[in-house]
Amino acid sequence: MSRTPIAIFAGLAGFLAYVLVVLLVADHVRALHWTLELLFFAVAGVAWVWPARALMVWAVRGGG
């Protein structure tokens, strides 16, 4: 079985969960100082890249 369908489903589900968590945390961060808010959104904006890259590498190595 190809890893590609598994990676697509896992990627979409993981990204949706990530967005939901970021949105929930962002509600609390909005009340903090603007520098902490900036730092949070900068980190949250790029933190999804590494797990997504690892998932893509895993899917390609499986012959998908």
N, C-alpha and C positions, 0 to 999 in steps of 0.2 A: 504494500500500500504506500502511496506517495505521502510524503510529509507535508506537501503544500496545502491541502485542505485543512489539516490539523493546525498548521501555522496560521492560516487565514482566520480560522475560528478563534484560536487562542489570542491572536493579535488584536482582533476586533473586540473580543470580550475583555481582554486586559486593558486596552486603551479606554474603553468605556468605563471600566472600574477606576482607572487612573483619573480620568476627567471628573468623575463623581467625587472622589476623595479630594482632589484639588479644589473643587468648588466648595465642598463642605469646610475645608480648612481655610479657604480664602475668606469666608464670611467672618472668621475670627481675626484673620490677619488684617483685614480692612480697618480695624479699630486701633491698630498699632501705629508706631511712627512710620513716616513715609519711606525711610531708608530700609526698614525691615520689610515693608510691603514690596518695595522694589526688588530686594534680594529674593524674597519668596517667589515672586512672579518670574524673575529671571531664572531661578533654579527649576521651578516647576515647568517653565516653558521648554527646557531642553532635557530634563531628566528622563523623559520617555525614550530618548534616542538610543541609549545603551541597551535596554531590554529589547527594543524593536530590532536593533542590529543583530543581537545574539539570536533572536528568533529567526531572522532571515537567513543567517549563516547556518543555523541548524536545519532549516528547511531545504536549503540548497545542497548541503552535504548528504542529505538523504536520497538524492537522486531524483528530486521532484521537479 
